[in-house]
Amino acid sequence: MFDAKTFTTPAGATYSYTVTTGDHGEAVYDLSRVFQDGAAKSTIGAIVIHPDYNLDPIVPGLLNVQFGKGSVDRHERTDVPLLGTENAPYVIGHQLVNPADLEVEKDAEKPVTDPWVNLTRTVRGAVAPVEASSFQADTETCERVRDLVTALIKVYRQDEATASREAQYSKFLDEERALALAPQIQELTAKINVLWIARDELVDRVSRLTA
């Protein structure tokens, strides 16, 4: 059993959480909202954080924030978080975020002392966790998600286990990269074999011409 810890978001919301390690090194956060100085809690669901899943990232260092546990297919996930409003209570999908957004630019003309992460994708809501159409979430939900993700990224970065988890995830991505290269190797091997056959045909022709 894991001991629950708490954090408070920039907007002042308090959450309790436990964190476990996923199959590939993901940080899996089970979240509850804390009210009345900890006297009451409401289960929210799970958010999973790991490095960018793209095998050839355009922007280095991004983190993927996935709403719900499990598959890349959002219809196969469990514990999808309840972060929306009554019309679309479930927040689904994922967000790629840049932890560099949280760095304070001290040399800026007007430095932001408490920056928030920028969301790269539209926040999506749904009436059910799976097997339901999604649509753009309302402003209140978007602000709540951004507030929570900002705080959770800070928790993720401060966790002493993050480095080992990211190393495990990096190894998983290397295995995926190797699998992605296999078809290219097969294609090049076929081309090489064709060229060798063409060469052998020419050598045989020369041999017959000079016999």
HELIX and SHEET records of a PDB file:
HELIX    1   1 GLN A   36  GLY A   38  5                                   3    
HELIX    2   2 ARG A   74  GLU A   76  5                                   3    
HELIX    3   3 PRO A   99  LEU A  102  5                                   4    
HELIX    4   4 THR A  139  GLN A  158  1                                  20    
HELIX    5   5 THR A  162  LEU A  209  1                                  48    
SHEET    1   A 6 LYS A   5  THR A   8  0                                        
SHEET    2   A 6 THR A  14  THR A  21 -1                                        
SHEET    3   A 6 ALA A  27  PHE A  35 -1                                        
SHEET    4   A 6 ALA A  40  PRO A  51 -1                                        
SHEET    5   A 6 LEU A  63  PHE A  67 -1                                        
SHEET    6   A 6 HIS A  94  VAL A  97 -1                                        
SHEET    1   B 2 LYS A  69  GLY A  70  0                                        
SHEET    2   B 2 ARG A  77  THR A  78 -1                                        
SHEET    1   C 4 LEU A  82  THR A  85  0                                        
SHEET    2   C 4 ALA A  88  ILE A  92 -1                                        
SHEET    3   C 4 ARG A 124  ALA A 126 -1                                        
SHEET    4   C 4 SER A 134  GLN A 136 -1                                        
END                                                                             
